[in-house]
């Protein structure tokens, strides 16, 4: 199949240098053409933060 999305080692932090909190720790996944993907987790587990990232193509 054809890979249409590849996400590797995503991390997200909140706060200031002296008071930093890690909201997302090392998320990686691939999506193939034709696949349906869902993100599941408990309330407050930062699911929305996963998709509110500024993603840069390197």
PyMOL commands that place a pseudoatom at each C-alpha (Angstrom):
pseudoatom trace, name=CA, resn=UNK, resi=1, chain=A, elem=C, hetatm=0, pos=[0.000, 0.000, 0.000]
pseudoatom trace, name=CA, resn=UNK, resi=2, chain=A, elem=C, hetatm=0, pos=[0.967, 3.651, -0.353]
pseudoatom trace, name=CA, resn=UNK, resi=3, chain=A, elem=C, hetatm=0, pos=[1.970, 5.535, 2.789]
pseudoatom trace, name=CA, resn=UNK, resi=4, chain=A, elem=C, hetatm=0, pos=[0.235, 8.945, 2.850]
pseudoatom trace, name=CA, resn=UNK, resi=5, chain=A, elem=C, hetatm=0, pos=[1.290, 10.098, 6.327]
pseudoatom trace, name=CA, resn=UNK, resi=6, chain=A, elem=C, hetatm=0, pos=[4.295, 9.296, 8.486]
pseudoatom trace, name=CA, resn=UNK, resi=7, chain=A, elem=C, hetatm=0, pos=[4.649, 10.752, 11.983]
pseudoatom trace, name=CA, resn=UNK, resi=8, chain=A, elem=C, hetatm=0, pos=[7.804, 10.033, 13.958]
pseudoatom trace, name=CA, resn=UNK, resi=9, chain=A, elem=C, hetatm=0, pos=[8.882, 10.820, 17.508]
pseudoatom trace, name=CA, resn=UNK, resi=10, chain=A, elem=C, hetatm=0, pos=[6.461, 13.703, 18.166]
pseudoatom trace, name=CA, resn=UNK, resi=11, chain=A, elem=C, hetatm=0, pos=[6.782, 15.516, 21.487]
pseudoatom trace, name=CA, resn=UNK, resi=12, chain=A, elem=C, hetatm=0, pos=[4.958, 18.597, 22.778]
pseudoatom trace, name=CA, resn=UNK, resi=13, chain=A, elem=C, hetatm=0, pos=[5.818, 20.753, 25.776]
pseudoatom trace, name=CA, resn=UNK, resi=14, chain=A, elem=C, hetatm=0, pos=[3.929, 23.479, 27.637]
pseudoatom trace, name=CA, resn=UNK, resi=15, chain=A, elem=C, hetatm=0, pos=[5.149, 26.143, 29.995]
pseudoatom trace, name=CA, resn=UNK, resi=16, chain=A, elem=C, hetatm=0, pos=[8.321, 28.122, 30.430]
pseudoatom trace, name=CA, resn=UNK, resi=17, chain=A, elem=C, hetatm=0, pos=[11.946, 27.041, 30.717]
pseudoatom trace, name=CA, resn=UNK, resi=18, chain=A, elem=C, hetatm=0, pos=[11.729, 26.965, 34.502]
pseudoatom trace, name=CA, resn=UNK, resi=19, chain=A, elem=C, hetatm=0, pos=[8.358, 25.148, 34.584]
pseudoatom trace, name=CA, resn=UNK, resi=20, chain=A, elem=C, hetatm=0, pos=[8.133, 22.832, 31.571]
pseudoatom trace, name=CA, resn=UNK, resi=21, chain=A, elem=C, hetatm=0, pos=[5.572, 20.025, 31.237]
pseudoatom trace, name=CA, resn=UNK, resi=22, chain=A, elem=C, hetatm=0, pos=[5.620, 17.334, 28.554]
pseudoatom trace, name=CA, resn=UNK, resi=23, chain=A, elem=C, hetatm=0, pos=[2.111, 16.854, 27.145]
pseudoatom trace, name=CA, resn=UNK, resi=24, chain=A, elem=C, hetatm=0, pos=[2.982, 14.354, 24.393]
pseudoatom trace, name=CA, resn=UNK, resi=25, chain=A, elem=C, hetatm=0, pos=[5.849, 11.875, 24.592]
pseudoatom trace, name=CA, resn=UNK, resi=26, chain=A, elem=C, hetatm=0, pos=[7.341, 10.141, 21.548]
pseudoatom trace, name=CA, resn=UNK, resi=27, chain=A, elem=C, hetatm=0, pos=[4.309, 9.366, 19.343]
pseudoatom trace, name=CA, resn=UNK, resi=28, chain=A, elem=C, hetatm=0, pos=[4.966, 7.657, 16.004]
pseudoatom trace, name=CA, resn=UNK, resi=29, chain=A, elem=C, hetatm=0, pos=[2.548, 6.196, 13.449]
pseudoatom trace, name=CA, resn=UNK, resi=30, chain=A, elem=C, hetatm=0, pos=[1.974, 5.720, 9.700]
pseudoatom trace, name=CA, resn=UNK, resi=31, chain=A, elem=C, hetatm=0, pos=[-1.245, 5.948, 7.692]
pseudoatom trace, name=CA, resn=UNK, resi=32, chain=A, elem=C, hetatm=0, pos=[-1.653, 4.024, 4.455]
pseudoatom trace, name=CA, resn=UNK, resi=33, chain=A, elem=C, hetatm=0, pos=[-3.910, 5.094, 1.580]
pseudoatom trace, name=CA, resn=UNK, resi=34, chain=A, elem=C, hetatm=0, pos=[-7.446, 3.828, 2.210]
pseudoatom trace, name=CA, resn=UNK, resi=35, chain=A, elem=C, hetatm=0, pos=[-6.996, 3.364, 5.969]
pseudoatom trace, name=CA, resn=UNK, resi=36, chain=A, elem=C, hetatm=0, pos=[-9.236, 4.917, 8.605]
pseudoatom trace, name=CA, resn=UNK, resi=37, chain=A, elem=C, hetatm=0, pos=[-7.465, 6.017, 11.768]
pseudoatom trace, name=CA, resn=UNK, resi=38, chain=A, elem=C, hetatm=0, pos=[-8.889, 6.806, 15.193]
pseudoatom trace, name=CA, resn=UNK, resi=39, chain=A, elem=C, hetatm=0, pos=[-7.188, 8.046, 18.316]
pseudoatom trace, name=CA, resn=UNK, resi=40, chain=A, elem=C, hetatm=0, pos=[-8.633, 6.628, 21.539]
pseudoatom trace, name=CA, resn=UNK, resi=41, chain=A, elem=C, hetatm=0, pos=[-7.907, 7.363, 25.158]
pseudoatom trace, name=CA, resn=UNK, resi=42, chain=A, elem=C, hetatm=0, pos=[-9.338, 8.481, 28.454]
pseudoatom trace, name=CA, resn=UNK, resi=43, chain=A, elem=C, hetatm=0, pos=[-10.687, 11.973, 28.940]
pseudoatom trace, name=CA, resn=UNK, resi=44, chain=A, elem=C, hetatm=0, pos=[-7.779, 14.338, 29.542]
pseudoatom trace, name=CA, resn=UNK, resi=45, chain=A, elem=C, hetatm=0, pos=[-5.179, 12.096, 27.895]
pseudoatom trace, name=CA, resn=UNK, resi=46, chain=A, elem=C, hetatm=0, pos=[-4.177, 14.812, 25.351]
pseudoatom trace, name=CA, resn=UNK, resi=47, chain=A, elem=C, hetatm=0, pos=[-5.728, 13.266, 22.227]
pseudoatom trace, name=CA, resn=UNK, resi=48, chain=A, elem=C, hetatm=0, pos=[-6.567, 16.665, 20.728]
pseudoatom trace, name=CA, resn=UNK, resi=49, chain=A, elem=C, hetatm=0, pos=[-3.034, 17.927, 21.320]
pseudoatom trace, name=CA, resn=UNK, resi=50, chain=A, elem=C, hetatm=0, pos=[-1.755, 15.232, 18.980]
pseudoatom trace, name=CA, resn=UNK, resi=51, chain=A, elem=C, hetatm=0, pos=[-3.498, 16.936, 16.048]
pseudoatom trace, name=CA, resn=UNK, resi=52, chain=A, elem=C, hetatm=0, pos=[-3.016, 20.543, 17.134]
pseudoatom trace, name=CA, resn=UNK, resi=53, chain=A, elem=C, hetatm=0, pos=[0.715, 20.420, 16.411]
pseudoatom trace, name=CA, resn=UNK, resi=54, chain=A, elem=C, hetatm=0, pos=[2.485, 22.489, 13.815]
pseudoatom trace, name=CA, resn=UNK, resi=55, chain=A, elem=C, hetatm=0, pos=[3.930, 19.775, 11.603]
pseudoatom trace, name=CA, resn=UNK, resi=56, chain=A, elem=C, hetatm=0, pos=[6.909, 20.545, 9.422]
pseudoatom trace, name=CA, resn=UNK, resi=57, chain=A, elem=C, hetatm=0, pos=[8.040, 18.392, 6.512]
pseudoatom trace, name=CA, resn=UNK, resi=58, chain=A, elem=C, hetatm=0, pos=[11.771, 17.812, 6.886]
for i in range(1, 58): cmd.bond("trace and resi %d" % i, "trace and resi %d" % (i + 1))
show_as sticks, trace
zoom trace
